[in-house]
Amino acid sequence: MHWETCAGHLLDGDRSLGATTAVAVVGLGYWGPNLVRVLAERTDVRVRWVCDLDPGRLAVIARRYPAVGVTGELDVVLADPEVEAVLLATPVFTHHELARRCLEAGKHTFVEKPLAPSSELAGDLIELATERGLVLMCGHTFLYSPPVRAVRGLIEGGQLGELFFVSSSRVNLGLHQRDVSVIWDLGPHDFSILLYWLEELPRSIRAIGRASIVPGIADVAFVTMEFESGLVASVELSWLAPSKLRRTVVVGSRQMVVYEDGAPEPIRIFDRGVVYKDPETFGEYHLSYRAGDIRSPHLSNDEPLSLQLSDFVHAVSTGQGDPRGLMLARDVVGLVEAAEVSLREGGTPVALEGNRVTSGAG
Ligand SMILES: NC(=O)c1ccc[n+]([C@@H]2O[C@H](COP(=O)([O-])OP(=O)(O)OC[C@H]3O[C@@H](n4cnc5c(N)ncnc54)[C@H](O)[C@@H]3O)[C@@H](O)[C@H]2O)c1
């Protein structure tokens, strides 16, 4: 399955009538209940277990979904032969260990982003899933978002012209993570979107930031990337901002796009730009500004998480995973790692080759 076309499978309806996939959701903190909600709404899925170390969180879900089994032990889930797939929405640093246990128990596995706490461990999971012939998917939800897909269509179709730069801000007040920096928490969203749009890894990345509130855990970071094609990108990430903003600007030689997640018009395409006239023709260089129309295409309101889980259920029911999606998930982890190296080194550029960090200061 070609990963960027995954959502095309969603409504195929090619599962045999009445067949259901039995699943378990592990981790019921902020995000896990969303997985339970979306899965419980599907007629082709049976949520057989929910699992969390915290009995209070289990009790909340048990009240809402009385038919679902509750347990604090992943082993109980894994020992149930009816469970075909496990979805993990636990903290980042548990992803590798828990996903490995699921795969070893023969379960198809969905891991919330990022796939693993290092690209080496991400590679280990991918290898294990491939060896066992199991589906492994990472929860890069934004890749299923209609605006993100529409921007990719514009880039692919050449409407924007040569891409000059991308600049994004993902900031909000709150949801400080206890175990990871803001780069591990929010960076995977923007990094996955950039890789999906550009189909190119940056050749170098740098990051500065600071731990303003909790010592040792950066809550604001400014990450910049340079690409072989000449494109430059900047990503601002923060849990410490007066209001929520999720906005990305893509500037090309022909057109520019503003993508603002959650806005009534999530995409605005500006037919604007600058034309540079060669000094050889005019004696000195000449700039003329083009200010054309602003267009806001109609987009579907489909919930990205619902599209993504449809894809996962489809993959489980056909046994067909998505190797390119996994490569992207591993590359995202590589970018986070490299940005973290740069952050620790005070913002020195870190070169990337393939998805490997090849140099950093010190
Ligand atoms: N796709 C998205 O848009 C999106 C959005 C938010 C969070 N996430 C991801 O979801 C994951 C969880 O984030 P969160 O904000 O919900 O975290 P959280 O801390 O709010 O919740 C994590 C839950 O996992 C439970 N847990 C921890 N270890 C466990 C174990 N061994 N067995 C069972 N339960 C265990 C904890 O008790 C807690 O209830 C992270 O990977 C995060 O990056 C994804």
Ligand as a Chemical Component Dictionary entry (heavy atoms), coordinates in Angstrom:
data_LIG
# 
_chem_comp.id                   LIG 
_chem_comp.type                 NON-POLYMER 
_chem_comp.pdbx_formal_charge   0 
_chem_comp.three_letter_code    LIG 
# 
loop_
_chem_comp_atom.comp_id 
_chem_comp_atom.atom_id 
_chem_comp_atom.alt_atom_id 
_chem_comp_atom.type_symbol 
_chem_comp_atom.charge 
_chem_comp_atom.model_Cartn_x 
_chem_comp_atom.model_Cartn_y 
_chem_comp_atom.model_Cartn_z 
_chem_comp_atom.pdbx_ordinal 
LIG N1  N1  N 0  -2.145 11.827 17.342 1  
LIG C1  C1  C 0  -2.342 12.903 18.074 2  
LIG O1  O1  O 0  -2.844 13.924 17.600 3  
LIG C2  C2  C 0  -1.965 12.879 19.526 4  
LIG C3  C3  C 0  -2.452 13.856 20.395 5  
LIG C4  C4  C 0  -2.073 13.797 21.742 6  
LIG C5  C5  C 0  -1.216 12.799 22.171 7  
LIG N2  N2  N 1  -0.749 11.881 21.277 8  
LIG C6  C6  C 0  0.174  10.806 21.716 9  
LIG O2  O2  O 0  -0.552 9.903  22.545 10 
LIG C7  C7  C 0  0.327  9.334  23.515 11 
LIG C8  C8  C 0  -0.247 9.557  24.900 12 
LIG O3  O3  O 0  -0.301 10.945 25.151 13 
LIG P1  P1  P 0  -1.266 11.537 26.305 14 
LIG O4  O4  O 0  -1.142 12.998 26.197 15 
LIG O5  O5  O -1 -2.591 10.876 26.212 16 
LIG O6  O6  O 0  -0.485 11.022 27.608 17 
LIG P2  P2  P 0  -1.096 10.896 29.089 18 
LIG O7  O7  O 0  0.080  10.948 29.999 19 
LIG O8  O8  O 0  -2.221 11.850 29.283 20 
LIG O9  O9  O 0  -1.715 9.422  29.128 21 
LIG C9  C9  C 0  -0.922 8.267  29.082 22 
LIG C10 C10 C 0  -1.680 7.139  29.788 23 
LIG O10 O10 O 0  -0.934 5.928  29.620 24 
LIG C11 C11 C 0  -1.011 5.189  30.870 25 
LIG N3  N3  N 0  0.127  4.257  30.928 26 
LIG C12 C12 C 0  1.432  4.544  31.065 27 
LIG N4  N4  N 0  2.164  3.410  31.027 28 
LIG C13 C13 C 0  1.290  2.386  30.868 29 
LIG C14 C14 C 0  1.432  0.982  30.757 30 
LIG N5  N5  N 0  2.636  0.396  30.826 31 
LIG N6  N6  N 0  0.323  0.225  30.602 32 
LIG C15 C15 C 0  -0.894 0.806  30.551 33 
LIG N7  N7  N 0  -1.106 2.145  30.649 34 
LIG C16 C16 C 0  -0.016 2.926  30.797 35 
LIG C17 C17 C 0  -0.974 6.272  31.932 36 
LIG O11 O11 O 0  -1.507 5.790  33.170 37 
LIG C18 C18 C 0  -1.850 7.363  31.300 38 
LIG O12 O12 O 0  -3.215 7.211  31.646 39 
LIG C19 C19 C 0  1.690  10.000 23.297 40 
LIG O13 O13 O 0  2.473  9.192  22.475 41 
LIG C20 C20 C 0  1.340  11.277 22.559 42 
LIG O14 O14 O 0  2.407  11.743 21.752 43 
LIG C21 C21 C 0  -1.120 11.884 19.996 44 
# 
loop_
_chem_comp_bond.comp_id 
_chem_comp_bond.atom_id_1 
_chem_comp_bond.atom_id_2 
_chem_comp_bond.value_order 
_chem_comp_bond.pdbx_ordinal 
LIG N1  C1  SING 1  
LIG C1  O1  DOUB 2  
LIG C1  C2  SING 3  
LIG C2  C3  SING 4  
LIG C2  C21 DOUB 5  
LIG C3  C4  DOUB 6  
LIG C4  C5  SING 7  
LIG C5  N2  DOUB 8  
LIG N2  C6  SING 9  
LIG N2  C21 SING 10 
LIG C6  O2  SING 11 
LIG C6  C20 SING 12 
LIG O2  C7  SING 13 
LIG C7  C8  SING 14 
LIG C7  C19 SING 15 
LIG C8  O3  SING 16 
LIG O3  P1  SING 17 
LIG P1  O4  DOUB 18 
LIG P1  O5  SING 19 
LIG P1  O6  SING 20 
LIG O6  P2  SING 21 
LIG P2  O7  DOUB 22 
LIG P2  O8  SING 23 
LIG P2  O9  SING 24 
LIG O9  C9  SING 25 
LIG C9  C10 SING 26 
LIG C10 O10 SING 27 
LIG C10 C18 SING 28 
LIG O10 C11 SING 29 
LIG C11 N3  SING 30 
LIG C11 C17 SING 31 
LIG N3  C12 SING 32 
LIG N3  C16 SING 33 
LIG C12 N4  DOUB 34 
LIG N4  C13 SING 35 
LIG C13 C14 SING 36 
LIG C13 C16 DOUB 37 
LIG C14 N5  SING 38 
LIG C14 N6  DOUB 39 
LIG N6  C15 SING 40 
LIG C15 N7  DOUB 41 
LIG N7  C16 SING 42 
LIG C17 O11 SING 43 
LIG C17 C18 SING 44 
LIG C18 O12 SING 45 
LIG C19 O13 SING 46 
LIG C19 C20 SING 47 
LIG C20 O14 SING 48 
# 
